[in-house]
Amino acid sequence: MTSIDDLAREVGVSTATVSRALRGLPRVSEQTRQRVVDAAVRLGYVPSASASGLATGRTRTVAVVVPFVTRWFFATVVHGAEQVLRERGYDLLLYNLAGDPAARQRLFGTGLLTKRADAILVLGLAPTAEEVRQLRSGGRPVGLVGASVDGWPSVQIDDHAAARSAVEHLLALGHRRIAYVGGLDDSPVDVVVPTARRDGYLEALLDAGVEPDPAYEVEGRFTMAGGLAAGRRLLDLPEGPTAVFAASDEMAIGVLRAAREAGRSVPGDLSVIGVDDHETALFFDLSTVRQRVDEQGRTAARQVLALLGETDELVPERVVLPTELVLRATTGPPA
């Protein structure tokens, strides 16, 4: 089996240069990098992960903690992060809490993350003070998506402002009976986003002189099925809303289905707007607030790689990505 020493002798460079060239790191000329790659292919060289780990003390693995791996948002963030990590020769180790607070406690409280990975990405969760202490004691870089902790890199959108922009659009159309479909059930693993988007909804109403109606706030669990159930409940009210702001496109699509079941036209009888610009939003001609979900994963991965010294790229510690109001056919003036 060809070793890294054999490959270095073949190309006429040091083993350190071979390692940097194959890992895509800077300070190696493109000509030298190509010579190393060509020789590696010709000689059938396969890097030994275990040997590299013993030499460097690293696993070349980044742990990613998600509250719900089956949700579109988290799956898309993971996909973006994995693309960047793979390009740098890192594996992604996924930990799915599946909404279980006991799983969260076990994961953060046992040191498991810091033993198995060189860095940790936490998606959609605000670590408690105790979790921050435990993670810091492990000495591994930690990055966050959708939350922020002093001293740790983070990437997110302004969820509060995104919600405001959606509700302000409905208000500008003349709507006053505006419902909110979101995660009002207080997720047992304390997902961050639902609270911020609900706050933005309430603030936009109050600033417009509209008193929020508690009957118009309905749980949707951030799923299409949850949105469907929420839409049915809202449309059964004696005086239902003329518009719905759903805190995700998946819930908004469920509301559209409920309106169709009830024989309500959209947007004639009911306007609907979501958040995300989900891959199916265009198919439903859904008005939404677009966020670049995969870019959040890519940015977070670049942040922790920079902390690991794997890139010379200057990545800001706190990144707030922009959102964009996308108007399609599901919003219009009230009848």
C-alpha positions, 0 to 999 in steps of 0.5 A: 500500500502506498504511504504518504512518504512514498507519495512525497518522494514521488512528487519531490515535496515534503509530507506536510505539503502532500497533506496540505495539497490533498486537503485543499489547504492554502499555501500550496501552489496550484501546480504543486497541488495538481502534481500531488493529486495526479501522483496520488491517483497514479499510485493509488494512494488512500489517506489513513484517517486513523493515522492522521488522527493519531498524528494530529489528535483530530478526528476530521469530523464535525458533529451537527446537533439538530432538534428534528432531522426530518424537518425541511429546514434542518435537513437543508442546513445540514446539506449545505454544511456537509458540502463545505465540510466534504470539500475540506476532507471532513466528515459530518456526524449527525445527532438528531434529538427528535424533539426529546429533551432527555436526548438533549440532556444526555448529549450535552451532559456526557461530553460525547460531542467533544470526544467524537468530533473536532468541532460542533454545530448546533442548529436551531437551539439556544444552549442553556448556561449549563450547556454552554459551560459543558461545551466550553469545558470540552475545548472544541469550537462550537458554531450556532445556526439560528441562535447566538452565544457570546464568543461563539460564531453564529449564522442566522436571519432576523426572524423577528424582522422576517415576520414583521415584513410578512405581516406588514405586507398583509396590513398594507393590503388592508387586512386587520383580521390576521391569524398566526400559525406557528409553533405555539406548543413550546417545543420540549427542546426549546427551538428558537425560531417560533418565539422570534417570529411570533414576536414579530407578528404581534409587534407588527399588529400593535404598531398598526393599532390592531389588537391581537386576537388570541383566537387567531394564534394557532399551533401548527408544529411547523409541518404541512399536517399541522398547518392543515389542522390549524387552517381548519380550526381558524376557518371554523371560527364564527368570525375567521381571519381574512389573512394568515401568516404562517411561520413556515411555508410548510404550514402555509401550504397546509392552510392552503389545503384547508381553504380549498377543503372549505371552499374558500378562494385564495386570495379572494376569501383568504390571503396566506403568506409563509416564510422560507421559500420552500422548494414547493412554494413556487409550485403553490404560487405561495407568497413568502419571505425567502431565506437562504437556508443552505447558505446558513449551513455553508456559512456555519461550516466555514466558521468552524473550519476557520476556528480549526485553522483549516482555511485562511478565509476571513469569516465574520463571527456573527453573520445575519443573512438577508431575507426577501419578501417574495409576492406571488398569488396567495396574497391580495386585498380582503374581500 
